[in-house]
């Protein structure tokens, strides 16, 4: 029917029906028939799906779009969402492989690996993982460091700079300390063996807040897999999709918005498909009720 309606002004309805060997009564009956429940539902859902997908950096696939719609009170099936996303020509993000930026200092004293690839925590501020990545811009290479709480996957600290000296990772740590306030004893701060994380200034600051440093091996992404995952998602969800980037300021503004979305809106499978802040708020309520 759509084909006939599209070309009727040029060729006329009757000639098209004749060419397609479709009876006129069939065409006019279909045109006068009221839309089905499925067609009505599809028409209402399509713009909602497209808006939701765009509002979430165009990275959600069928599963997360379905979850997000259900969180908004929409009764919808995954198959319907998949069919409509295909019709809209949209799909979820395909993740790429992160590139390593670690340069170890062979003379530095390294802390032991206290994590041993177990990136789980029973409450906030028990395990922070740290790493940094790079963003090419027209003016200079920008390095972006993150501090992530393993309990909720919340990004609790970050910093962007045009150098990858110790100040880069130290400033990200300072933001995490400021955001989290008083530290609970037993915090483990895990990173790779990069020279920035083994620097005396950095390890002394960890000691001041009572955090135990933990260092993975050099060149093994599995030993810092959670931080590597965050780096990869940052590059794929934001940097690769919104570039080219001109300056450090451009990267900082975009990163601040992405981190806010990551913490307050993005659905995380490790948190039961809720955002990190919601996950932590639920944990705090449970602790208060149990007290």
N, C-alpha and C positions, 0 to 999 in steps of 0.2 A: 504494500500500500504506500509506503514512504516513497518508493521509486516512482510510482505513478503520480503522486502528488507533487513530487519535485519537478517532473517534466511535463505536467499537464498543460501549462501555459504555452509551451513550445510546440508540442505535438498534438495536444488534445487527448481527452480521456479515451474516447472510443478507439482511435487508431492504436493506442498503446495496449488496450485490452485485447484487441484483435491480434496484435503481434505476440502478445504473451499467452494467447489462447485462454484468457480468463473471461468468464461470463460476466456481463455487466451487472446482473443481479447479485453476483457474489461480491463484486466490488462495492456496490452501493449498500448492500446489507452490512458489510464490514464497517463501512463509514458511519452508518447510523447506529451501530451497536455501541452501548456505553462501555467505557474502559473497564477492564477487569480489576479485581482487588489487587492483584500482583502489579498491574501497570500503575495503579494509583500509588501503591506503596513504593514502587521503584521511583516514580516521579518525585515523591516527597523526600526520599533518602538520597538521591543522587547529589543535590546541592549540599546537603548536610555532610555527606562523606567527603566531597571535594573540599569544603571549607575546613573540616577537621584535619584532613591530610595536609593542606597548605599551612594551617596554623601550627603544625608540629614538624616544621622544617622539611616537609615532603618526604619523610623517612619511614612512616608507618606502613607496614604491610597489612595483609588481610587480618591476621590475628589481633594486632594491636588496634586497628581501626574498629574491629568488632568489640574488643574490650572497652575502648573509649566510648563507643556509642552506648553500650550497656551501662556504663558508669553514669551516663547522662539520662538514663531511664528509658532508652530506646530498646524495644524488643526486636531483636534482629538475629538472624542466623549467619554463621560464618560463610556458608555457601552463597547466600544472597549478597553479602558484602563483596565476596570475591568476584561474583558475576558483574556487579555494578562497577567495581574498580576496573575490571577489564573493559567494560563498556566506556568508561571515562578515560581510559588510556593511562591510568596511573598505577604505580606499584611501589612496594617497599624498597628500602635502600639495600643494595648488595654491598656488604662490607669488604674493604680491601685489606691489604697487609701493611702493617705499620713498619716504618724504617727506624732502625736503631740510631740513637744519638749519643750513647754512652761512651765516654772515654775515661778509662780507669787510671788512677794514679798508683803505679806499682809500688811506690814507697810508703803509701798511706796504710795505717793500721785499720783493718776492717773488723767491724762487729760481726758476731756469728749470725747465721740465718736462724732466727727464732720462729719463722713462719712455716718454712718447709712446704711451701705451695698450698697451705691451708688458709685460704682467704675468707675465713668466716669469723664472726664475732658475735658474742651473746648480748652485747649492748653497745651503745655509742661510746666512742673514745677508748676503745680497747685495742683497735688496730687501724692505723692510718697507713695507706700505701702512697708512695710518691714517685713521680717521674716527670720528665719534660719532653716536649717535642718541638718541632720547628715549623715555621710558616714562611715560605718565600714571599717577599713583597717587592714592589718596584724600587723601593728606597734602600732596603736592607733585609737581611734574614732576621726574622723575629722568633724568639724562643719563648715557649709558653710552658710553665710548670704548674702541676696540679697536686693537691693533697686530697685524698679520697678516704672517707670513713668506710671501712669494709662492712660495717653493720648494715647500713642503709644505702650504700653506694653514693651518698651525698658528697658533692665536691665542697669541702669546707675551706679550702684556700687555693688561690691561684695567682699567678704573676706573669706578665708579658714584658719582655725586654729585648734589646738588640744585641745583648751579649749573654753568654751562658756561664758567667762566673758564679761564685758561691752566692752572691747577693740575689740572684734569680730564685734559687730554691729556698733561700733563707726568708725572703719576703713572702713567698707562698706559705711557708710555715708560720710566719708571724700573723698572717691573715687567719689561718686556721686556729691559732691560739686565741686571737681576739674574738673570733666568732664563737668558739666553744667555751670561752671563759675558764673557770677553774678546772684543772685536769684531774681526772680520777687516777688513782695509783694503778699501775698495771698497763699503761698505754705502751704499745709497741709501735714504733715508727719504722716502716719497712721501705727499702728502696733497692735499686741495683747498686753496683759498685762504682758508679760514676764519681769522678774526683770531687764534684760539688757536694756530694752527700757524705764523703769521707773527710771533708775539710774540717779542721779543728774548730773553726767558728760555728759550723753547723752542729757538730756533735756536742759542743759545749752548750749550745742553746737547748738541745734535747735534754741534756742533763739538768739544766735549770728548771725545766718543767716536769722533771721526773719521768721522762719517757725513755724507754729502752731502745737503742738503735738496733736495727736488724738489716743485714745486707745479703742480697742474693749473689749469685756468681756472675761473672762478666760474660756478656754475650748470650745469656740464656733467658729468653723472654718468659719461659715458664716460671722462673723463680720470682718474677714480678708481674704475673699474668694479669691481675686485676688492673693495675695501673696502665699496663700496655693496652688493655681493652679500652679503657677510658680515652687514652691518646688516640687510638684508632677510630673510635666513634666520633671524637671531636673533629678529626681530620675529615672523615667521610660525611658526617652530618652537617658540618658547617663549612670548613675551610675549602674543601674540594668543590662544594656546590655553590658557594657564594662569591668566589673569587672572580677576577684577579684582585689581589690586595695591594693597595698603594703604600700605606704607611703603618707604623706601629699603632698610631691612634685608631686607625680603621680596625685593626685586629683587636685592640683592647675593647672598643665599644661593642663589636660583634660577639666577642668572647663573653663579656659581662651578660649580654642578653641570653646567650646560649646556656651559660651556667645557671642563670635564674630559671630558664625553662627546664633544664636537666633536674634541678632540685625540686621544683614546685609543680611541674606538669607532666614531664615525660614518664611513661609507664615503664617500670623495670621488672623484668621477669623474676629476678632474684628477690624482689620484695613483694611477690604475689601480685604483680602487675598494678602497683600503686606507686606514686612518686615518693622519693626519699623523705621529704618533709612530712608527708602524710603517714608514712611508715613509722617514723620516729615518734610522731604525735600519738599514734595508736599504742606504741610501746610505753610511752610515758603514762598514758591513761591506765593501761593495764597494771603498771607498777603502783600507781596511786590507789587503784581499787584493791590491790592485794595487800596494801600496807595496813 
